[in-house]
Amino acid sequence: MKVILMGIMLLASRVLPAANVLTFHNDNARSGHNTEETILTTSNVKSATFGKLFNATVDGVVDAQPLYLGSVAIPTQGTHNVLYVVTENDSVYALDADAGTVLWQVSVLQNGEVPSDTHSCGQISPQIGITDTPVIDLSTGPHGTIYFVAMSKDASNNYYQRLHALDVTTGAEQFSGPVTIQAQYPGTGDNSQGGNVIFDPGQYAERAGLLDLDGAIYTAWTSHCDQRPYTGWIIGYDKKTLAQSSVINLTPNGNEGSIWQAGGGLVSDGTSIYFLDANGVFDATLSAQGFPSLGDYGNAFVRLSTTNHQLAVADYFEMDNGVSESDSDTDLGSGGAMLLPVQKDGKGNMRHLAIGAGKDSNIYVVDTTNMGKFNSGTDSAIYQQVNAALPGGIWGVPAWFTDHVYYGPEGYNLLSFQFRNAKLGTAAASKSATSYTYPGTSPSVSANANTNGIVWAIEHVTPSVLHAYNALNLAEELYHTNQAANSRDQFGQAAHFGTPTIVNGKVYVGTINSVAAFGLLP
């Protein structure tokens, strides 16, 4: 009877509808949770019943989070649950999400090109191809489209950044793509000519997850380590034509100020865009409205308006010591932002909040209707600041479940902080026994509505370890990949930006040469 029931469960995991994973950390709020996970529970995620199912080899490092579509009709191959994987070798894979077999594979390199070298920067290594987590839009193209940016170079060491749009069923380019990334913006900062800063494709990588918002695909750009000249670019494209729709530079009259976010995607509430800007020039001389006089927002928590698809800074928060932190490379932008569900405070007011953290160990909670701007000598205008909450600092992104926020600081335990009356607890509600070495960890959460919450986290040791915890008490570890005998569940070395994807009873982890899948054992 047990064998029959297990067979039925495995069959169900293949054919029952499941939540798709179309973007980094599951949604544009970047919550990191899938609350439609009905198969994995706090009871069955244990080494006796849960473990590695397969490890599908690919041709490069998988820095991007794998995405997932259920019940996709692949020409001549039938209907499959599909896992979409991109590599730093500029390849895109559609894998059968239940077996790991290749349904289609395409290289987006053009004739005579190879992936970019590392520019003597070890952050993306050993080559730079597709680093960003793509985004899938099921409403564009005949079957749906996966968008991503790929970097390459030719034999003359000319570098290229291109936005691609592939059909999810075949991998064919859509909308006459790809389009080459080019941009300029008024300013006299790094790499400026004739009153404009110029986008140099060789100086940047597209690390942040792409954002699909109101008919546009938004890209965000970071440097190779801190190698100037570079500035802070966000560039939007019409998702049906791939025509450039908007450009903004966050340090147009200065330098640095790129968007790192440890691979975390730009955040949106459906109207505005939020992100954490890395170290760079901030103009402490303000306009009458409280904005930097020269338009430089280095080391800030920023909100952009997108009216008529035109990007403009609508609000921001800058720490009172933001300039000195930037100068010492203790920047806010090492972590990613997250939008929180609307919450009621102790006076009955509904609060619209976003959260972020970087290298200085503090947690910053902003009111998105009034972020606080800059006040010399005080951070009193911010909604809430929790000092020294994250020892070691953050090089990753948070996740959310019920009223808890999860952070994985570098060199410290995975932590859970609880919101009550729209205020974040100043002490961790629970923590893991394991301490996570550099770069810490970017957790993800699975749950069935508000039940069976499980926090998944990657420990970057050799070999890497996947951990699973009870979301309501991180001291209760349910499973890790070193528990089973004979190295049964070990999966190799997770990618530097590794973020688990949990969907339809399985957990997917990108490695330096594969994608490992975990689930209930047959």
C-alpha positions as CSV (number, residue, x, y, z in Angstrom):
1,M,0.0,0.0,0.0
2,K,2.8,2.4,0.8
3,V,4.4,1.9,-2.6
4,I,1.1,2.5,-4.4
5,L,0.4,5.7,-2.4
6,M,3.9,7.0,-3.1
7,G,3.4,6.3,-6.8
8,I,0.2,8.2,-6.8
9,M,1.9,11.1,-5.0
10,L,4.7,11.2,-7.6
11,L,2.2,11.1,-10.4
12,A,0.2,13.9,-8.9
13,S,3.3,16.1,-8.6
14,R,3.7,15.8,-12.3
15,V,0.1,16.6,-13.4
16,L,-1.6,18.7,-10.8
17,P,-1.6,22.5,-11.3
18,A,1.3,24.3,-9.5
19,A,2.3,27.9,-8.9
20,N,4.6,29.1,-11.6
21,V,7.8,30.9,-10.7
22,L,8.1,33.7,-13.2
23,T,10.6,36.1,-11.6
24,F,13.2,36.5,-9.0
25,H,12.0,35.5,-5.5
26,N,8.5,34.7,-6.8
27,D,6.9,38.1,-7.2
28,N,7.7,41.8,-7.8
29,A,7.6,42.4,-4.0
30,R,10.6,40.0,-3.9
31,S,8.9,38.2,-1.0
32,G,10.8,34.9,-1.7
33,H,7.8,32.8,-0.7
34,N,5.7,30.3,-2.5
35,T,2.5,29.9,-0.4
36,E,0.9,27.4,-2.8
37,E,3.2,24.5,-1.9
38,T,0.9,21.7,-1.0
39,I,3.3,18.7,-1.2
40,L,6.2,19.6,1.0
41,T,5.4,19.8,4.7
42,T,7.2,20.2,8.0
43,S,6.6,16.5,8.6
44,N,7.8,15.0,5.3
45,V,10.9,17.1,4.8
46,K,13.3,14.9,6.5
47,S,16.2,12.6,5.3
48,A,14.1,9.5,5.5
49,T,11.6,10.7,2.9
50,F,13.2,13.7,1.2
51,G,16.4,14.0,-0.7
52,K,18.2,14.6,-4.0
53,L,16.3,13.4,-7.1
54,F,18.7,14.4,-9.8
55,N,21.5,16.8,-10.7
56,A,21.2,18.0,-14.3
57,T,24.5,19.1,-15.8
58,V,24.6,22.4,-17.7
59,D,27.5,24.2,-19.5
60,G,28.3,26.9,-17.0
61,V,27.7,28.6,-13.6
62,V,24.0,29.0,-12.7
63,D,24.0,32.4,-10.9
64,A,20.4,33.2,-11.8
65,Q,17.5,31.7,-9.9
66,P,15.8,28.9,-11.9
67,L,12.3,29.7,-13.1
68,Y,9.4,27.3,-13.5
69,L,6.3,26.8,-15.7
70,G,3.8,24.0,-15.3
71,S,2.2,22.1,-18.1
72,V,4.1,23.6,-21.1
73,A,3.4,22.1,-24.5
74,I,6.8,21.6,-26.1
75,P,6.6,21.0,-29.9
76,T,7.0,17.3,-30.8
77,Q,7.7,16.4,-27.1
78,G,4.4,16.7,-25.4
79,T,3.5,18.6,-22.2
80,H,6.0,19.1,-19.4
81,N,6.6,21.0,-16.3
82,V,9.6,23.1,-17.3
83,L,12.5,24.5,-15.4
84,Y,14.3,27.4,-17.2
85,V,18.0,27.7,-16.4
86,V,20.5,30.3,-17.7
87,T,24.2,30.0,-17.5
88,E,27.3,32.2,-17.5
89,N,28.2,30.5,-20.7
90,D,25.4,32.4,-22.4
91,S,23.2,29.3,-22.7
92,V,19.5,28.9,-21.9
93,Y,18.0,25.5,-21.0
94,A,14.5,24.3,-20.8
95,L,14.6,21.2,-18.6
96,D,11.9,18.7,-17.7
97,A,11.4,19.8,-14.1
98,D,10.5,16.3,-12.9
99,A,13.3,14.3,-14.7
100,G,16.1,16.9,-15.4
101,T,16.2,16.0,-19.1
102,V,16.9,18.7,-21.7
103,L,13.8,19.7,-23.7
104,W,15.7,22.4,-25.6
105,Q,18.9,24.3,-25.3
106,V,20.1,27.5,-27.1
107,S,23.2,29.5,-27.1
108,V,22.6,33.3,-27.5
109,L,26.2,34.0,-28.5
110,Q,26.6,35.5,-31.9
111,N,29.1,34.3,-34.5
112,G,32.7,34.9,-33.4
113,E,31.7,35.8,-29.8
114,V,32.4,34.2,-26.5
115,P,31.2,35.1,-22.9
116,S,32.9,38.1,-21.3
117,D,36.0,37.6,-19.3
118,T,35.9,38.6,-15.6
119,H,37.5,42.0,-16.0
120,S,39.9,40.9,-13.2
121,C,37.0,40.9,-10.8
122,G,36.2,37.6,-9.0
123,Q,32.5,38.5,-8.2
124,I,31.2,36.8,-11.3
125,S,33.6,34.0,-12.4
126,P,35.1,32.3,-14.4
127,Q,33.2,34.1,-17.2
128,I,30.3,36.5,-17.5
129,G,27.3,35.5,-19.7
130,I,23.8,35.5,-18.2
131,T,24.0,36.6,-14.6
132,D,20.5,38.2,-14.1
133,T,17.5,36.1,-13.1
134,P,15.2,36.3,-16.2
135,V,11.5,37.2,-16.1
136,I,8.7,35.3,-17.9
137,D,5.6,37.0,-19.3
138,L,2.9,34.6,-20.4
139,S,0.9,37.3,-22.2
140,T,3.6,38.2,-24.8
141,G,4.4,36.2,-27.9
142,P,2.3,33.2,-29.1
143,H,3.2,31.0,-26.1
144,G,4.9,33.3,-23.6
145,T,8.3,34.9,-23.5
146,I,11.4,34.7,-21.2
147,Y,13.5,37.9,-21.1
148,F,17.1,38.2,-20.0
149,V,20.3,40.1,-20.6
150,A,23.4,38.3,-21.9
151,M,27.0,39.7,-22.0
152,S,29.6,38.6,-24.6
153,K,32.7,39.8,-26.4
154,D,34.2,39.4,-29.9
155,A,37.7,38.5,-31.1
156,S,38.6,42.2,-31.0
157,N,37.6,42.5,-27.3
158,N,34.5,44.5,-28.0
159,Y,31.9,43.9,-25.4
160,Y,28.2,43.5,-25.9
161,Q,25.1,43.6,-23.6
162,R,21.9,42.4,-25.3
163,L,18.3,42.0,-24.2
164,H,16.8,38.7,-25.4
165,A,13.2,37.6,-25.6
166,L,12.8,33.8,-26.3
167,D,9.6,31.8,-26.9
168,V,9.2,29.6,-23.8
169,T,8.2,26.5,-25.9
170,T,11.0,26.6,-28.4
171,G,13.8,29.0,-27.4
172,A,13.3,31.0,-30.6
173,E,14.1,34.8,-30.5
174,Q,10.9,37.0,-30.4
175,F,10.2,40.6,-31.5
176,S,13.2,40.8,-33.9
177,G,15.5,40.4,-30.9
178,P,17.9,40.6,-29.4
179,V,18.4,44.3,-28.9
180,T,21.8,45.8,-28.1
181,I,21.9,47.8,-24.8
182,Q,22.9,51.4,-25.5
183,A,22.1,54.5,-23.4
184,Q,23.1,58.0,-22.5
185,Y,21.8,60.4,-19.9
186,P,22.4,64.1,-19.2
187,G,25.4,64.6,-16.9
188,T,29.1,65.3,-16.4
189,G,30.0,62.2,-14.3
190,D,32.1,59.2,-15.1
191,N,32.4,58.4,-18.8
192,S,30.6,61.6,-19.9
193,Q,31.0,63.2,-23.3
194,G,29.3,66.4,-24.6
195,G,27.1,66.8,-21.5
196,N,25.9,63.2,-21.4
197,V,27.1,60.1,-19.4
198,I,27.5,57.2,-21.9
199,F,26.7,53.6,-21.1
200,D,29.8,51.5,-21.8
201,P,28.8,47.8,-22.1
202,G,32.2,46.5,-21.1
203,Q,32.1,48.3,-17.7
204,Y,28.9,46.7,-16.5
205,A,27.2,43.5,-15.6
206,E,23.4,43.0,-15.3
207,R,23.3,41.2,-12.0
208,A,19.9,42.3,-10.6
209,G,16.9,40.2,-11.5
210,L,14.8,41.7,-14.3
211,L,11.5,43.5,-13.5
212,D,8.4,43.1,-15.7
213,L,6.2,46.1,-15.0
214,D,3.3,47.7,-16.9
215,G,4.4,46.7,-20.4
216,A,8.1,47.3,-19.8
217,I,11.2,45.2,-18.9
218,Y,13.6,47.0,-16.6
219,T,17.3,46.2,-16.3
220,A,19.7,47.4,-13.6
221,W,23.5,47.6,-13.9
222,T,26.4,47.1,-11.7
223,S,30.2,47.4,-12.1
224,H,33.0,44.9,-12.1
225,C,34.1,45.2,-8.5
226,D,34.7,49.0,-8.1
227,Q,36.5,49.6,-11.3
228,R,35.8,53.1,-12.6
229,P,34.5,54.7,-14.7
230,Y,30.9,53.6,-13.9
231,T,27.7,55.1,-12.7
232,G,24.2,53.9,-11.7
233,W,22.0,52.9,-14.7
234,I,18.4,51.6,-14.9
235,I,17.1,51.1,-18.4
236,G,13.6,50.0,-19.6
237,Y,12.4,48.3,-22.8
238,D,9.0,47.8,-24.3
239,K,8.4,44.1,-23.8
240,K,6.4,43.7,-27.1
241,T,8.9,45.6,-29.4
242,L,12.1,45.6,-27.4
243,A,12.4,49.4,-28.1
244,Q,14.1,51.3,-25.3
245,S,11.4,53.1,-23.3
246,S,13.2,54.8,-20.5
247,V,16.6,55.5,-19.0
248,I,17.7,57.0,-15.7
249,N,21.2,57.4,-14.1
250,L,21.4,57.6,-10.3
251,T,24.9,59.3,-10.3
252,P,24.9,61.3,-13.5
253,N,27.2,64.1,-12.2
254,G,29.3,61.8,-10.0
255,N,30.5,58.3,-10.0
256,E,29.8,54.7,-8.8
257,G,26.3,54.2,-7.3
258,S,25.5,51.1,-9.2
259,I,22.8,48.5,-8.5
260,W,24.3,45.3,-7.0
261,Q,21.6,43.8,-4.7
262,A,23.3,40.4,-4.6
263,G,21.2,39.4,-7.6
264,G,18.0,40.6,-6.0
265,G,15.5,42.0,-8.4
266,L,14.2,45.5,-8.7
267,V,11.1,45.8,-6.4
268,S,7.7,47.1,-7.4
269,D,4.3,47.7,-5.9
270,G,2.7,47.9,-9.4
271,T,3.4,51.6,-9.8
272,S,6.8,52.5,-8.4
273,I,10.2,50.8,-8.4
274,Y,12.3,50.4,-5.3
275,F,16.0,49.4,-4.9
276,L,19.1,49.8,-2.8
277,D,21.9,51.8,-4.5
278,A,25.5,50.9,-3.9
279,N,28.3,53.1,-2.7
280,G,28.8,56.2,-4.8
281,V,28.5,60.0,-4.8
282,F,25.6,61.5,-2.9
283,D,25.0,65.2,-3.1
284,A,24.5,66.4,0.5
285,T,23.5,69.8,-0.8
286,L,19.7,69.5,-1.2
287,S,17.1,71.3,-3.3
288,A,14.2,73.1,-1.6
289,Q,12.2,69.8,-2.0
290,G,14.9,67.8,-0.2
291,F,16.5,66.1,-3.2
292,P,20.2,66.1,-4.1
293,S,21.0,69.2,-6.0
294,L,23.0,67.4,-8.7
295,G,20.8,64.2,-8.9
296,D,23.4,61.9,-7.4
297,Y,21.9,59.2,-5.1
298,G,24.8,56.9,-4.1
299,N,24.2,54.6,-1.1
300,A,20.5,55.4,-1.0
301,F,17.2,53.5,-0.7
302,V,15.4,54.9,-3.8
303,R,11.8,55.0,-5.1
304,L,11.3,55.7,-8.8
305,S,8.1,56.8,-10.4
306,T,7.2,55.2,-13.8
307,T,4.5,57.5,-15.1
308,N,4.2,57.2,-18.9
309,H,7.1,54.7,-18.7
310,Q,9.5,57.5,-17.8
311,L,11.8,56.9,-14.8
312,A,12.3,59.7,-12.2
313,V,13.3,59.7,-8.6
314,A,10.1,60.2,-6.6
315,D,11.5,59.7,-3.1
316,Y,14.5,58.3,-1.2
317,F,16.2,57.7,2.1
318,E,19.9,58.3,2.7
319,M,21.6,57.6,6.1
320,D,23.0,60.6,7.9
321,N,26.4,58.8,7.7
322,G,25.8,57.6,4.1
323,V,28.7,59.5,2.6
324,S,31.2,58.1,5.1
325,E,29.8,54.6,4.7
326,S,30.1,54.9,1.0
327,D,33.7,56.1,1.2
328,S,34.6,53.1,3.4
329,D,32.7,50.7,1.0
330,T,30.2,49.9,3.8
331,D,27.4,50.3,1.3
332,L,23.6,49.7,1.6
333,G,23.5,48.2,-1.9
334,S,25.2,44.9,-1.0
335,G,21.8,43.6,-0.1
336,G,18.4,43.6,-1.8
337,A,15.2,45.4,-1.0
338,M,11.8,43.8,-0.3
339,L,8.3,45.2,-0.2
340,L,6.2,44.2,2.8
341,P,2.5,43.4,2.9
342,V,0.3,46.4,4.0
343,Q,0.2,46.3,7.8
344,K,-1.9,48.0,10.5
345,D,0.0,49.9,13.2
346,G,-0.9,50.3,16.9
347,K,-3.2,53.3,16.0
348,G,-5.1,51.5,13.3
349,N,-3.2,53.2,10.4
350,M,-2.4,51.1,7.4
351,R,1.3,51.2,6.7
352,H,3.0,50.7,3.3
353,L,6.5,49.5,4.1
354,A,9.7,48.3,2.4
355,I,12.8,46.9,4.0
356,G,16.5,46.7,3.2
357,A,19.9,46.1,4.7
358,G,23.5,46.3,3.6
359,K,27.0,46.0,5.1
360,D,26.6,48.2,8.2
361,S,24.6,45.5,10.1
362,N,21.5,47.8,10.4
363,I,18.0,47.0,9.1
364,Y,16.2,50.0,7.5
365,V,12.3,50.0,7.2
366,V,10.9,52.8,5.1
367,D,7.4,54.1,4.7
368,T,7.0,54.1,0.9
369,T,4.7,57.2,1.1
370,N,7.4,59.2,2.9
371,M,10.8,57.5,2.9
372,G,12.7,60.1,4.9
373,K,15.2,61.7,2.5
374,F,18.4,63.0,4.0
375,N,18.9,64.8,7.3
376,S,22.4,65.7,8.4
377,G,23.3,64.3,11.8
378,T,20.1,62.2,12.3
379,D,18.1,59.4,10.8
380,S,15.0,60.4,12.7
381,A,12.9,60.8,9.5
382,I,13.0,57.1,8.6
383,Y,10.1,54.9,9.7
384,Q,12.2,52.5,11.6
385,Q,15.9,51.7,11.9
386,V,17.1,48.6,13.9
387,N,20.8,49.0,14.6
388,A,23.3,46.1,14.9
389,A,20.6,43.6,14.1
390,L,22.7,41.7,11.4
391,P,26.2,41.0,12.7
392,G,28.6,40.6,9.7
393,G,26.3,42.6,7.3
394,I,24.2,41.5,4.4
395,W,25.4,40.3,1.0
396,G,22.0,38.8,0.1
397,V,18.3,39.3,0.1
398,P,15.5,38.7,2.7
399,A,12.4,36.6,2.5
400,W,8.9,36.9,4.1
401,F,6.4,34.5,5.7
402,T,3.3,35.5,7.7
403,D,4.7,38.3,9.9
404,H,8.3,37.3,9.8
405,V,11.3,38.6,7.8
406,Y,14.3,36.2,7.3
407,Y,17.9,37.5,6.9
408,G,21.1,35.5,6.5
409,P,24.1,37.7,7.5
410,E,27.6,36.9,6.5
411,G,29.4,34.8,9.1
412,Y,26.3,34.6,11.3
413,N,23.2,32.6,11.9
414,L,20.1,32.7,9.8
415,L,17.7,35.1,11.6
416,S,14.0,35.6,11.9
417,F,12.5,39.0,12.9
418,Q,8.8,39.4,13.7
419,F,6.5,42.4,12.9
420,R,3.9,43.4,15.4
421,N,1.7,46.4,14.9
422,A,3.7,47.3,11.8
423,K,7.0,47.5,13.8
424,L,9.9,45.2,13.4
425,G,11.1,43.5,16.6
426,T,14.6,44.7,17.6
427,A,15.8,41.2,18.6
428,A,15.6,38.1,16.5
429,A,12.6,35.9,17.2
430,S,14.6,32.8,16.4
431,K,17.9,31.8,14.7
432,S,19.5,28.7,13.2
433,A,22.2,26.7,14.9
434,T,24.3,26.9,11.7
435,S,26.4,30.0,11.0
436,Y,26.6,30.9,7.3
437,T,30.0,31.8,6.0
438,Y,30.5,34.5,3.2
439,P,28.4,35.6,1.5
440,G,25.8,34.6,4.1
441,T,22.6,33.2,2.6
442,S,19.5,34.4,0.6
443,P,16.6,32.3,2.0
444,S,13.4,31.2,0.3
445,V,10.2,30.0,1.9
446,S,7.6,27.4,1.0
447,A,4.2,27.1,2.6
448,N,0.6,26.1,2.1
449,A,-1.1,29.4,2.8
450,N,-0.1,30.1,6.4
451,T,0.7,26.5,7.3
452,N,3.8,24.2,6.8
453,G,6.1,27.2,6.5
454,I,9.7,26.0,5.6
455,V,12.7,28.3,5.2
456,W,15.3,27.0,2.7
457,A,18.9,28.3,2.8
458,I,22.2,27.5,1.1
459,E,25.3,27.2,3.1
460,H,28.3,28.2,0.9
461,V,30.9,25.6,2.1
462,T,32.5,22.8,0.2
463,P,30.4,20.9,-0.7
464,S,27.6,23.3,-0.3
465,V,24.7,22.4,2.0
466,L,20.9,23.0,1.5
467,H,19.2,23.5,4.9
468,A,15.4,23.4,5.7
469,Y,14.0,25.0,8.9
470,N,10.6,25.3,10.5
471,A,9.7,28.9,9.5
472,L,8.1,29.6,12.9
473,N,11.2,28.5,14.8
474,L,14.6,28.4,13.0
475,A,16.1,26.5,15.9
476,E,14.2,23.5,14.5
477,E,16.1,22.2,11.5
478,L,14.1,19.8,9.5
479,Y,16.7,18.6,7.0
480,H,20.1,19.3,5.5
481,T,21.9,17.6,2.6
482,N,24.7,16.1,4.8
483,Q,22.3,14.0,6.9
484,A,21.9,11.0,4.7
485,A,24.5,8.3,4.5
486,N,27.0,7.8,1.6
487,S,26.7,11.5,0.6
488,R,23.3,10.6,-1.0
489,D,22.1,14.2,-1.1
490,Q,25.3,16.2,-1.7
491,F,25.1,18.2,-4.9
492,G,28.4,20.0,-5.4
493,Q,29.2,23.7,-5.2
494,A,26.3,26.2,-5.2
495,A,26.6,29.3,-7.2
496,H,27.7,32.5,-5.5
497,F,24.3,34.1,-5.8
498,G,22.4,30.8,-5.2
499,T,18.8,31.3,-4.3
500,P,16.6,28.2,-3.9
501,T,13.4,27.8,-6.0
502,I,10.6,25.8,-4.4
503,V,7.6,24.7,-6.4
504,N,5.4,21.7,-7.0
505,G,7.0,19.5,-4.3
506,K,10.6,20.2,-5.4
507,V,13.5,22.4,-4.5
508,Y,15.9,23.5,-7.2
509,V,19.5,24.8,-6.5
510,G,21.9,26.2,-9.2
511,T,25.5,25.1,-8.9
512,I,28.7,25.9,-10.8
513,N,27.8,23.4,-13.5
514,S,24.4,22.0,-12.8
515,V,20.9,22.3,-11.3
516,A,20.1,20.0,-8.4
517,A,16.6,19.0,-7.6
518,F,15.3,17.7,-4.3
519,G,11.9,16.3,-3.4
520,L,10.1,13.4,-1.8
521,L,12.0,10.2,-2.4
522,P,10.4,7.3,-4.5
